[in-house]
Amino acid sequence: MDSFEKESKLHARRAARQAKLQLMEQAATGGLPSDESTMGSLYSTNKSADPPSFAFTDAAIHTPQFSIDDDGDEDEGPPSIFTDSKIKSNRKKKNNPIRASSQLWSSRVSKNLDEEKLNFVLGDDNDDSSRSWRSVNDSSRDLHREASRIREEGRNLIREASRHTAAGDETPPRSNFSRRRSLDLSQVESAYRRRMFYIKLPACCFANLRAICASFMVFSLVVVLVATSISFRSSNSGDGSTKMLPKLPPWLGGNYQETAGSSLDLAKFNRIKDRILEHGISHAATLESTNSPQYKALRWIVRDDARQLDLTTQDDESNTVTGNEIDDERALFQRYALAVLWYQTNDLQVVHESLSGEEIVNVFDEGYDPLALTEEDIEWNQSTNWMSEKGLCLWHGVTCHPHEQLGEKFDGDFYVAILNITSNNIHGVLPREVYTALGKMKALDVSKNRFAGPVEGDIGMLSDLQDLFLFENGFSGNIPQEIGKLSNLFNLYLNDNKFMGQLPSQLGTMSKLRGVSMFNNSLDGRVPPGLGNLKNLIALYLDTNKFTGQIPKSFGGMTGMIDLRLRQNDFSGSVPSELGELKQLETLYLDTNPRIKGSIPSELGGLVKLSELHLYQMNLNGKLPSELGLLEGLVYLYLDSNELTGNIPEDWGGMRDLEELFLTGNNLVGPLPQTIRGMKNLKTLRAADNDLAGPLPTDLSKLMKLEYVYLENNDFSGAIPIELGQLKKLKTMHLHSSQLTGEMPQEVCSLKTEFLLQDLRVDCDEVACTCCTCDE
């Protein structure tokens, strides 16, 4: 095709377009041509044109305009989509009230309208038309009135066109327009509705439609989440009782719900109660009584606890739980057990009932009346985070097992490792739930409180327990035999309570024990010989009880023993020589057992690490073993109030570290050995009430640290050595009731005026002294 023919066809298409515009203008101004010339010429001139379609717009509502350029030429450029009608009017003729596109309601309309709907949902407003649309929404009432007017005009135009066709106008051939549809009233109305209520985007947006859609979805999700969070927090900001927390595992973050504090969920209550009973955490009777601490604790878990822990409908014991996790069931049981402890010791009614039983009467100080306790009396000293929404790992006194990522202190309900509520002014009974629910606990310390009542046998369930400290309370009853099940226990401190009965023989099987403290109770009977098997035991305190029988010879097998105290009991027999096998022993208290007799075993001289030897107020007899002189590290030697005889061995001068030597109240004879000067650190010498004789040795003046000298009621004779005036740290010296004579040296009297001496006593009838207190 040459350029002339191309120009001719282009001119023809432009003429056809102009004819269509004129026809539409005439229709808009009130009528159609009376003949078919215009219509026919339109279709005959441009065979590729589509049947006329009408679209209605009005400047008042800023309906988007469309350029007419469907013939594929380049004279008009790309369609000017979404252009404001006022701008278009400047480009085209001012009297063009309507512009129409032959393609607007063609078969392409459905695709364009789908894109328009999408853009309307996306809300893109990057051009003047969308901003015009927002201004129209501000006056919706005027818009609907204007829309009704335009719709009515459209109907009138269609009626005129139909009338013209019925009058005999020839319909243009349709062979070239098989994919087009004739325009009827329903199409115009439908098109108008779609055009009115959907916003159109520029064509450039359609190329990136998928990216725009994805971005909008992400943005919408973020907006919804933020709006929900703000709304939820604002709704709970009044009382601050519930906090919006991220979704975490129940044992770590709980299932925080607004239902906390509402009515009791009986289904949940019974579900948890049944599981508690299945695992033996509590007794059924305690959960049936509405006044029991167990019932109150479970009610708190179900209704009031902000964490709202719950159980699955099936037991999850078979589930595999890693070392850094805890199943929901165990987390709930632990929280429940600590809640029981709280109500058991903080509910005044419960405390009154628990401390008023016959077995608890007079377990504390004289005049202690449990029924007179008030709310203030039983208030804990420290209770930070107890019964709060915080995880029990943050509750006062609770330390959880270390978590690989979170450590020991974190807001979770992980396995409890230590419960340490010592010195906390806690009154009441220690509930069994502490033993049955905290199965992985390593240390339990409730010492120095006001706990009372028996220790349940369920304590044997704490198979991982290493330290048990119940001392300085009012616990009573027998020590349960089940305590022998604590095979991992290192320290067992039950002293200063009201336990009675015999020691469980099962203690002899607890091979890991290192410290056992039972002093100041009312335990009786024989000490189990099996304790001698505890080779790792380094401290055994059984003093101040009512034990009877002989001290077991098997104690010689406790080769790791450092501190052995059996004083103030009712032991009988003799001091077993097997104690000499305790080569690590540093402290030995056997005193105040008046039924123990016999001699002091010489084997004790082999305890080279011994620093304290207490054998006073017994019924020992025989001579003082010279082997004790080998104990160079001995600091305290108390042998007073026995029936010991013989001389003070000269070998004792080798006890260089000795600070206190008590020999009072025996039947010792002979002089003080001159080797006494070897006791360079001696501060107190008590040898009164014996049969010691001879002159006072001048070697006493070598003991420059000497502070107290009690030598009265002996048979010492001769003059008082002048060298005693060198004892410048001397505070007390009793020399009365003896055979001393002469005059008190002035050097000794000067110790009262110039140094520390305050109490100097002699027989004034026998010794002339101006600075002494005379003994009558």
C-alpha positions, 0 to 999 in steps of 0.5 A: 500500500502506497502512502496515498492510499494510506492517507486516504484510509486514514482520512476516511476513518477520521471522517467516520469518527467525526460523524459518530461524534456529531450523531452523539452530540445531536442525541445528547441535545435532544434528537436524532437525524430523521434519515439514515444518511448519517448513520449509514455513512458512518458504517459504510465509511469505516467498516472496522468501527464498532456499533455505537455505544453510549457512556454518560458523564457529568462534570459535577461528579468528575466521571473519568473520560476516555479518548477515542482511539480504537483503530490502531493509528497513532494520530491520537496517541495512547488513551488518556485514561482517568483524565479530569473532564475539565482538563479534557474540555480545554483540549477538545471543543468546549461544547462537547458535553459527552465523549464516548468510546466505541470500545467502552462497553464492548467485549473488553468491558468485563476485563477493564471492569475487573481491573477497576474493581481491584483498583477500587479495593486497593484504594490507589489514589495517585491521580486527580480523578481518585482525589475527585472521587473522595471529594464526591463522597463528602457530598453523597446525597448530591451525588445520588441525586445527580446520578438519578438525573443522568440515568434518566437522561440515558433512558430517554436517549435509548428510547429515541434510538429505539423509536428511530430504528422502529420507524424503518431505519436500516440496521448496519450490517453486523457480519464484521461485529460478531463479538460485539453486543447490542446496547440495551437499557439494562446494559446502560444501567449496569454500565453506569452502576459499575462506572459510578462505584468503581475507581479506575487506575492508570494502565501503568498499574496493571502491568504490576498488578500482582506486586501491587496486590501482594503489597496491599495484602501484607500492608493490610495484615500489618494494619489489622494486627496493629489495630487489634493489639492497640484495641486490646491493650486499650480495653484492658488499660483500666485496671491493668489486670491483664497484659497483652503478651506474645504467644508463647509456650504455656510453660513459658508465657502462659495463655493469657486470657481475658477470662481470668477472674470470671466465673469458674469453669467447672469443666476445666476445674474437674479436668485438672482435678481429675488429673491431680488425683490421678498423679497423687498430687493431692488427696481427694478429700482435700479437693472436695472441701471448699475451705481447704487450701488445695481447693482454693489453689485449684480455683485460683489456677482455673479462674483467677490465674492470669496465665490460664494454664490448662491440660489436654484432654488426654494424659501427655505423659508419653510425650517426648519433652526435651531438656529445655522444655516442660510439658503443660501438665508438670508446669501446672502441677508445680504452679498448683503446689506453690499456690497450695503452700500460699493458701496453707500459710496465708489464709488465716482460717487455714492457719488457725485450723492447722496449728490448733491440733493436739500434736502441735500444741506447745511446739513453740515458745511458751505462751505462743497461742496459734488461735491469737494470730492475726493477718499481720502476724502471718504475713510473709516477710518476702512474697515478691511475684507470688500468686501473680501472672509472673512465671514461678521462676520469678517468684521469691525463693524459687529458682528454676533449673537453668534453661539453655537459652534463658538461664535461671531467672526468667518469666516461665514455669520451668522445672523448680530446682530450689525452693528457699523461703528461709526466715520468712515468718511463715506459719502453718503446715508444710503441705504434701503437694510440695513433695508430690509436685516438685519432683525435680527439685534439688534443694528445699529450704524452709528453715527458721520459720513457724512450720509445724506438724509432721513431715509427710512420707511423700517426701520420699518422692523428691528423688532428685533432692540434694539438700533438705533444710527444715531446721528451726521450726516446729515440725513434730512426729516421727521422721518418716522412713520414706526419707531413706528414698532420697538416695541423692541427698547430700545434706539433711538438717532437721535440728531444732524441731520437735521430732520424736521416735527413733532414727530411720534405719534407712538413713544407713543406705543414703551413701551420698550423705555428707551432713546430718543434723538432728540436734535439739529434738526429742529423738530416742532409742538406739542410733542405727549402726548402719550409719557407720556405712556412710563413708562420705559423711563429714558431719553428724549432729545427734546432740541434745536428744534422748538416744540410748545404748552404746555409741556404735562401734561401726562409727569407726567406718565413717572415715570421712568424718570431720565433725561428730557431735553426740553430746547431751544424750543418754548413751551408755557403755564406753567411748569406742576405741574405733573412733581413733580410725577417724583420721579426718576428725577435727571435732569430737563432742561426747560430753554430757552423757553421764552414763558413759564410763571407762577410760579415755581411749589412747587411740584418740591420740592418733587423731592428728587433725583434732582441734576440739575434744569434749569429754566433760560431764561424763563418768570417765575414770582412769589415767589421762592418756599421755598420747593426747600430747601428740595432738599438736593442733588441739585447741580445746580440751575439756575433761572436767567433771569426770572421775579421772585420776593420776598425774597430768602427763608431762607429754602434754607439753607438746600441745602447742596450740592448746588455748583452753585446758579444763581439768576441773572436778576430777581426782588428779594428783601430783604437781603441775608439770614444768612442761606446761610451758610448752603450751605457748597459746594457753589462755585458760587453765582450769584445774580446780577441785582436784588433789594437785600438790606441790609448789606452783611452777615458775614455768607458768610465767612463760605462758604470756597469753594466759588470761584465766587461772583457776587452781583453787581447792587443791593442795598446792603449797609454798610461796607464790612465785614472783615471776607470775607478775610477768603475766600482763594479760592475766585477768583472773587468778584463783589460788584460794582453798590451798596450802599456799603461804607467804606474801603476795608479790608486789609485782603481781599486785601491780597487775591490778593497777597497771594491767588487766588483772581484776580478780585475785583471790587467796586465803588471806589467813595464810597469804598476806595480800593488800590487793587480793579478795579474801576467800571466806 
